[in-house]
Amino acid sequence: MISYKEAIKKLNKSYLSIKSETIFSKDSLYRICSKNIYCKFDYPAANNSAFDGFAINSKETKNANKNNKIKLKILKIIAAGDNPKIKKIPKNSCIEVMTGAIINKPFDTIIPYEKSTLINVKNSNYLVINKKISKFNNLRFAGSDYKKGQIVLKKGDLIKPSDVLALKTLGIRKIQVHKKIQIVFFATGNEISNNQIIPNWKVRNSNGSYIKSFSKILPLKINEKSILRDNDEKKFLRELSKNIKNKTDIIITIGAVSAGKYDYVPRIIKKLNQKKYFKGVKIRPGKPILFSKLNSNTAFFGLPGNPISTAACFRFFVLPFIFKCLSYLGNTPIKAKLVNNFEKKKDFTRFIKGKIKISKRGYAEFEILKGQESFKIKPLTKSNMWGHFKYGQTRFKKGDLIDCYTTFGVNFL
């Protein structure tokens, strides 16, 4: 068996080259950018009002005081979306503006309604000023959010709902993203059933639904195939050959990778290709994990069958491999202080289910949940993080900093 660190090195050297495609930005949620995306225009595109009120030329107030009040004639009302052009702007005048209205010269500052004094003289409305007003009050400046040529999203960024909003607002209609990774997977074993009502010697096929759920938040196209039974070696070989020919990116089996009589997956995979291959990693849960690069287009993962072993191996082997293929930037840990003491074998890496909470002092704290056995699913439903307890250390004390990873793979923080 190799260490987890060695396994990740092998995965990183075996990554697949995933091509790009151009899509509409409105359809880009949870896709990963394959190129930097740049802003094509300043945003805001022009100076505009941050309040409802009056736009004035601040220079015309330089001599204003309580004894020398200045009257500015209100020329017109301009709302957001109105053409701001005015043919002739006489001295000592202003315009009434709504929030978002474009502000052109000579006007350079905004007086909100609540700070305004109005009078009517001979059926004309005037704004009365009794003090000097500085320029640039209550203005949103052109390019103050995004400058033309500024990076909006980087290569490797996962596109979130807020990014879709930004792309649409900035008029970026099409973008380049990595194609979705094509995954085919098989549950294995005579005990696995897709039926709702089962006898107590059968097991529901829950791992398949778990893996497919990741296609909702990551650019994955996942196809679950029929269950491979304990005597289905020939079928497995046929399926492998077909998916290699079809250039499926990743083939996954769940179960049949340990050392039991019916665990035929490692034997068949080892015959196909021993290059860039490992079987068994010094981790818990999920020690029997298997990986092989079948050719330049297709990789294979054999995951153990216990639910938590499947979840841990998918999170810490399959997802890092996918992220490497897609150049994803967000697979970074969160540092948190341990709430509990913890001990493990020195020469094993442990992935522990737990919760991160923010303490009263503002620290991220990781609480280890009870029930870490690989058959227990309740702690996973209660957790929001995996704690990564590294190889080479036995004791971890309360207050120690550890690396924590989101259970669902994507770090939106």
C-alpha positions in Angstrom: 0.0 0.0 0.0 1.1 3.5 -0.7 0.4 6.7 1.4 -2.4 9.1 0.5 0.2 11.7 -0.5 1.8 9.3 -2.9 -1.6 8.4 -4.4 -2.4 12.0 -5.1 1.0 12.5 -6.8 0.1 9.6 -9.1 -3.3 11.0 -9.8 -1.9 14.4 -10.6 0.5 12.8 -13.1 -2.3 10.9 -14.7 -4.8 13.7 -15.4 -6.9 13.8 -18.5 -6.9 16.6 -21.1 -10.5 17.9 -21.2 -11.3 20.1 -24.2 -13.2 23.4 -24.1 -16.5 24.5 -25.6 -18.2 27.9 -26.0 -21.6 28.2 -24.2 -24.0 31.0 -23.3 -23.2 32.6 -20.0 -26.8 32.3 -18.9 -26.3 28.5 -19.1 -22.9 28.4 -17.4 -23.9 27.7 -13.7 -21.4 25.3 -12.1 -19.2 25.1 -15.2 -15.5 25.7 -14.9 -13.8 28.4 -16.9 -11.2 27.2 -19.4 -10.0 30.8 -20.1 -9.8 34.0 -18.3 -13.0 36.1 -18.8 -12.4 39.9 -19.2 -14.7 42.8 -18.9 -15.4 44.4 -22.3 -16.7 47.8 -21.0 -16.5 50.0 -17.9 -19.2 49.2 -15.4 -21.0 51.4 -14.5 -20.8 52.6 -18.1 -21.2 56.2 -17.0 -21.5 58.3 -13.8 -24.9 58.0 -12.3 -26.9 59.0 -9.2 -26.8 57.0 -6.1 -29.9 58.7 -4.7 -33.2 60.3 -5.7 -32.6 64.1 -5.6 -31.0 66.9 -7.6 -27.9 67.0 -9.7 -26.0 70.3 -9.6 -22.8 71.9 -10.7 -20.8 72.3 -7.5 -18.9 75.3 -8.8 -22.1 77.4 -8.8 -22.3 77.0 -5.0 -18.9 78.4 -4.1 -20.2 81.7 -2.8 -23.4 80.3 -1.2 -24.0 80.8 2.5 -27.0 81.6 4.8 -26.8 85.3 3.8 -26.3 84.6 0.1 -28.6 81.8 -1.0 -28.3 80.5 -4.5 -31.3 79.5 -6.5 -30.9 76.8 -9.1 -33.7 76.4 -11.6 -34.9 72.8 -12.1 -34.8 72.1 -15.8 -36.3 68.6 -16.0 -36.5 65.2 -14.4 -34.2 62.4 -15.6 -34.8 58.8 -14.4 -32.8 55.6 -14.8 -33.0 54.6 -18.4 -33.8 58.1 -19.7 -31.6 59.8 -22.3 -29.5 62.3 -20.2 -28.7 64.7 -23.0 -29.9 68.3 -22.6 -29.5 70.7 -25.5 -28.9 73.9 -23.5 -27.9 74.2 -19.9 -28.1 77.8 -18.6 -26.2 79.0 -15.6 -27.6 78.4 -12.1 -29.7 75.4 -13.1 -30.0 71.8 -12.0 -31.9 68.6 -12.9 -34.1 66.4 -10.8 -32.8 62.8 -10.9 -33.9 59.4 -9.8 -31.4 56.7 -8.6 -29.4 55.3 -11.5 -30.0 58.4 -13.7 -26.9 59.2 -15.9 -25.1 62.4 -14.7 -23.2 64.3 -17.4 -21.2 67.5 -17.1 -21.5 70.2 -15.9 -23.4 68.4 -13.1 -21.0 66.7 -10.7 -22.8 66.2 -7.4 -26.1 65.0 -6.0 -28.2 66.5 -3.2 -30.7 64.0 -1.9 -34.4 64.9 -1.6 -34.2 64.8 2.2 -31.5 67.5 2.2 -33.2 69.7 -0.4 -35.1 73.0 -0.1 -37.4 73.9 -2.9 -39.3 77.1 -3.8 -41.7 78.1 -6.6 -41.2 81.4 -8.3 -43.5 82.5 -11.2 -44.5 78.8 -11.8 -40.9 77.7 -12.0 -39.4 75.4 -9.4 -36.0 76.2 -7.8 -33.5 74.4 -5.6 -32.2 76.7 -2.8 -28.6 76.3 -1.7 -27.3 78.1 1.4 -23.8 76.6 1.6 -20.9 75.5 -0.6 -21.4 72.0 -1.9 -18.4 69.8 -2.7 -18.3 67.9 -5.9 -18.8 64.1 -6.4 -21.3 63.6 -3.6 -23.6 60.6 -4.0 -22.3 59.6 -7.4 -21.5 56.2 -8.7 -18.5 56.6 -11.0 -18.0 55.0 -14.4 -15.8 51.9 -14.1 -15.9 52.0 -10.3 -17.0 48.4 -10.2 -15.3 46.9 -13.2 -12.8 48.5 -15.6 -12.6 47.6 -19.2 -10.1 44.7 -19.6 -10.3 43.7 -15.9 -10.6 39.9 -15.2 -14.1 38.9 -14.2 -13.4 35.2 -13.8 -10.1 33.3 -13.9 -9.3 30.1 -15.7 -10.3 27.3 -13.2 -13.1 29.3 -11.5 -16.3 27.4 -10.8 -19.2 29.6 -12.0 -21.7 30.4 -9.1 -25.1 32.1 -9.3 -23.5 35.4 -8.4 -21.1 35.0 -11.4 -24.0 34.4 -13.8 -25.4 37.6 -12.5 -22.1 39.5 -13.1 -21.6 38.0 -16.6 -25.2 39.0 -17.7 -24.9 42.5 -16.2 -21.5 43.0 -17.9 -22.9 42.0 -21.3 -20.7 38.9 -21.6 -22.9 36.7 -23.7 -20.7 33.7 -24.4 -17.8 32.2 -22.6 -15.4 29.2 -22.9 -15.6 26.5 -20.3 -14.3 22.9 -20.0 -16.5 20.3 -21.4 -18.4 18.2 -18.8 -16.5 15.1 -17.7 -18.2 11.9 -18.9 -18.5 9.3 -16.0 -19.9 5.8 -16.2 -20.2 3.8 -13.0 -21.4 0.4 -11.9 -22.5 -0.9 -8.5 -21.4 -4.4 -8.0 -22.5 -7.4 -5.9 -25.4 -9.8 -5.6 -26.6 -8.0 -2.5 -27.2 -4.7 -4.2 -30.8 -3.9 -5.2 -32.6 -1.1 -7.0 -35.9 -2.2 -5.5 -37.7 -0.1 -2.9 -38.8 -3.0 -0.8 -36.0 -5.5 -0.1 -35.4 -8.5 2.3 -32.9 -8.0 5.1 -30.1 -9.8 3.1 -30.2 -7.2 0.4 -28.8 -3.6 0.3 -30.3 -0.7 -1.5 -28.2 0.9 -4.2 -27.7 4.2 -2.4 -24.1 4.9 -3.5 -25.2 5.4 -7.1 -27.6 8.1 -6.1 -24.9 9.7 -4.0 -22.4 9.9 -6.9 -25.0 11.1 -9.4 -26.0 14.0 -7.1 -22.6 15.6 -7.7 -23.7 16.4 -11.3 -26.0 19.1 -9.9 -23.1 21.2 -8.6 -20.1 20.1 -10.8 -19.7 19.9 -14.6 -20.1 16.1 -14.7 -22.3 14.0 -16.9 -22.9 10.8 -14.9 -24.4 7.6 -16.3 -25.2 4.8 -13.9 -25.2 1.4 -15.6 -26.8 -1.9 -14.6 -25.5 -3.6 -11.5 -22.6 -6.0 -12.0 -23.2 -9.3 -10.2 -20.7 -11.6 -8.6 -20.4 -13.7 -11.7 -20.4 -10.8 -14.2 -16.7 -10.8 -15.1 -17.3 -11.1 -18.8 -19.9 -8.4 -18.8 -17.5 -6.1 -16.9 -14.8 -6.7 -19.6 -17.3 -6.0 -22.3 -18.4 -2.7 -20.6 -14.8 -1.7 -20.1 -14.0 -2.3 -23.8 -17.1 -0.4 -24.9 -16.5 2.6 -22.7 -12.8 2.8 -23.6 -13.7 2.7 -27.3 -16.3 5.5 -26.7 -13.6 7.6 -24.9 -15.5 7.8 -21.6 -13.4 10.0 -19.3 -13.8 8.0 -16.1 -15.1 4.6 -15.4 -16.0 3.8 -11.7 -17.0 0.6 -10.0 -18.4 0.5 -6.4 -17.5 -2.7 -4.5 -15.6 -5.8 -5.5 -12.1 -4.2 -5.0 -11.1 -5.9 -1.7 -9.7 -9.5 -1.3 -12.9 -11.6 -1.2 -13.7 -14.5 -3.5 -15.9 -12.4 -5.7 -13.8 -9.3 -5.8 -12.7 -9.6 -9.5 -12.3 -5.9 -10.3 -8.6 -5.6 -9.4 -7.6 -8.8 -11.2 -9.2 -7.6 -14.5 -7.9 -4.0 -14.3 -4.4 -5.1 -13.5 -4.4 -7.3 -16.7 -5.5 -4.4 -18.8 -2.9 -1.9 -17.8 -0.3 -1.7 -15.0 0.9 1.7 -15.9 -0.1 4.5 -13.5 -1.8 2.0 -11.3 -2.2 1.6 -7.5 -4.3 -0.7 -5.4 -4.7 0.0 -1.7 -3.9 3.2 0.1 -3.0 3.8 3.8 -6.2 5.6 4.6 -9.4 5.0 6.6 -12.1 4.7 5.5 -11.6 3.4 2.0 -8.3 1.5 2.2 -9.0 -0.9 -0.8 -9.3 1.9 -3.3 -8.0 1.2 -6.8 -6.9 3.5 -9.6 -5.6 2.9 -13.2 -5.0 5.0 -16.2 -6.4 2.7 -18.9 -5.2 4.9 -21.8 -4.8 8.6 -22.6 -8.5 9.2 -22.7 -9.9 7.0 -19.9 -9.2 6.6 -16.2 -10.6 3.9 -13.9 -11.5 4.1 -10.2 -12.5 1.1 -8.1 -14.2 2.3 -4.9 -15.0 0.2 -1.9 -18.7 -0.6 -1.3 -19.5 0.5 2.2 -21.3 3.9 2.0 -18.9 6.0 3.9 -15.9 4.4 2.2 -17.5 5.2 -1.1 -18.2 8.8 0.0 -14.6 9.3 1.4 -12.9 7.8 -1.7 -15.1 9.8 -4.1 -14.3 13.0 -2.2 -10.6 12.5 -1.7 -9.6 10.6 -4.9 -12.1 11.0 -7.6 -12.9 14.7 -7.1 -9.3 15.8 -6.8 -8.6 13.9 -10.0 -11.6 15.6 -11.7 -10.4 19.0 -10.3 -6.9 18.5 -11.7 -8.4 17.6 -15.1 -10.5 20.8 -15.1 -7.8 23.1 -13.6 -10.3 23.9 -10.8 -8.9 26.4 -8.3 -11.3 25.9 -5.4 -10.3 22.6 -3.8 -8.6 24.3 -0.9 -8.9 23.3 2.8 -10.3 25.4 5.6 -8.2 25.6 8.7 -10.1 24.9 11.9 -9.3 24.2 15.6 -10.1 20.8 17.0 -12.8 20.6 19.6 -12.0 17.0 20.5 -8.8 15.1 21.2 -8.2 12.4 18.6 -5.8 9.4 18.1 -5.1 7.3 15.1 -2.4 4.9 13.7 0.7 6.9 12.8 1.1 5.4 9.3 -2.5 6.0 8.1 -4.4 9.1 6.9 -7.8 9.4 8.4 -10.8 11.2 7.0 -13.2 12.1 9.8 -16.8 13.3 9.6 -17.5 16.4 11.6 -18.9 19.9 11.9 -17.3 23.3 11.5 -18.8 26.0 13.6 -17.6 29.6 14.3 -16.8 30.1 18.0 -17.7 33.2 20.1 -14.2 34.4 19.5 -14.6 34.1 15.7 -12.5 30.9 15.2 -13.5 28.1 12.9 -13.8 25.0 15.1 -14.1 21.4 14.0 -16.1 18.9 16.1 -15.5 15.2 15.5 -18.9 13.4 15.4 -19.5 10.1 17.0 -19.9 7.0 14.8 -17.0 7.0 12.4 -17.5 3.4 11.2 -17.7 3.0 7.4 -21.2 1.4 7.6 -22.8 4.3 9.6 -24.4 7.0 7.4 -26.1 9.1 10.1 -22.9 11.1 11.0 -22.3 12.0 7.4 -25.8 13.5 7.2 -25.0 15.6 10.3 -21.6 16.7 9.1 -20.6 19.6 6.9 -16.9 18.9 6.7 -14.3 16.1 6.4 -11.4 16.5 8.8 -8.1 15.5 7.3 -5.9 13.9 9.9 -2.5 13.5 8.2 -0.2 10.6 7.9 2.8 10.5 10.3 1.1 11.8 13.4 -0.7 9.8 16.1 -2.2 12.3 18.6 -4.2 15.4 17.8 -5.0 17.6 20.7 -7.9 20.0 21.4 -7.0 23.3 19.8 -4.7 21.9 17.1 -5.3 23.3 13.6 -6.3 20.7 11.0 -7.3 20.9 7.3 -11.1 20.5 6.7 -12.8 19.9 3.3 -16.5 20.4 2.4 -18.4 17.1 2.2 -19.8 18.0 -1.2 -16.5 19.0 -2.8 -17.1 22.6 -3.7 -15.8 25.4 -1.5 -18.2 28.4 -1.9 -16.6 30.3 1.0 
